[in-house]
Amino acid sequence: MRVSFNEKALDEAEEAARWYRENGGAVPARAFAQELRRVVELAAGQPGIGAPGLRGTNRLYFKRFPYTLIFRNQDSSIRVIAIAHQSRRPGYWGGRR
């Protein structure tokens, strides 16, 4: 299944990886990137997975990090709307496509 990212979601992923790199080093940053990849692949491989969210989205929670993948199923693809920190501004991504 095809995966596309909202530009701001990509920025969020980069910001989180940068934070882990600056505050923990290369190992946590790499672990974050691997977990992001795992969650995106899970969403792409199992359409409809995840908890229902706002505005037709689904949510998948990261295992080792306080982040949630917010995505929409769109025909034969998924659109990643946000990579949201679980303790910051709930629903801020609501207007994204």
N, C-alpha and C positions, 0 to 999 in steps of 0.2 A: 504494500500500500504506500502510496506517495505521501510524503510529509512536507509541509511548508510551515514557515515560522513568521509570525508578526515580527517586524523589525525591532520593536521594543522588547519582545521576548528574548531575542538574541542578545540585546544589550543587557538584559537582566542576567542571562547565563554568564556572559563575560564578566559582569560586575561581581557576581558571586564567586566565580573561579578566581578572579583577581583578589578578592577579600581572603579566600582560603590560602592562596599563594603567599600573600603579604603577611598573614597572621599565623600561618601554620607551616608554610613551605610547599614544596612541589608535591609531596605525597598526598596531603589532603586535597590540593587543587586537582590532581589527577583522579583521585577517588570521586570527587564531585562530578567531574566530566564523565567518568564511567557510569555513575549512577544516573546522570541525566540521559546518557545514551540508552541505558537499560530501560528507563521509564518510557522514553519516546518509542523504542522498539516494541515494548509491551503494548502501548497504545495503538501503534500501527499494525501489530499482528493480531490484535483482538478487538475489532471494532465494537463499540458499546461498553467496553470495560470502564471501570471507574465509577465514582459516586456522581450522581447528577448534580449539576451546578446551576448557576445563574445563566439566564439568556441562552439556553440550549447547549451549555458546555458540560463537559465531564471533568472530573478531578482525579488525578493519581498522585498519591503521596510518595515522596522519596523515603527510603528506608533509613538511611544514616544521616540525613540532613533535614533541616526544618524548612523544606520547600515543597511546593505542590505544582505539578504540571497541569495547567488549565488548557483544555483543547476542545475543538469541535470536530465532529465527523461531518465531512462534506463529500457526498457521493462516494467516490472510491479513494478518498484521501482524508488525511486529518490536518487540521490547521492548529498549530500551537499558538495560543493567544497570550499566555503569560507563564513565566516561571516565577511564581510568587512565594515570597518568604511568608511563613505561616504566622508570624507575629507582627506583621506590618500591614497597615491600610487594607483591610478586607474589601474586596470588590473593586479596588481602584482601576482594574483593567476592564471594567464593564462596557466601555464604549469601543473597545478594540474589535477589529475584524480579522 
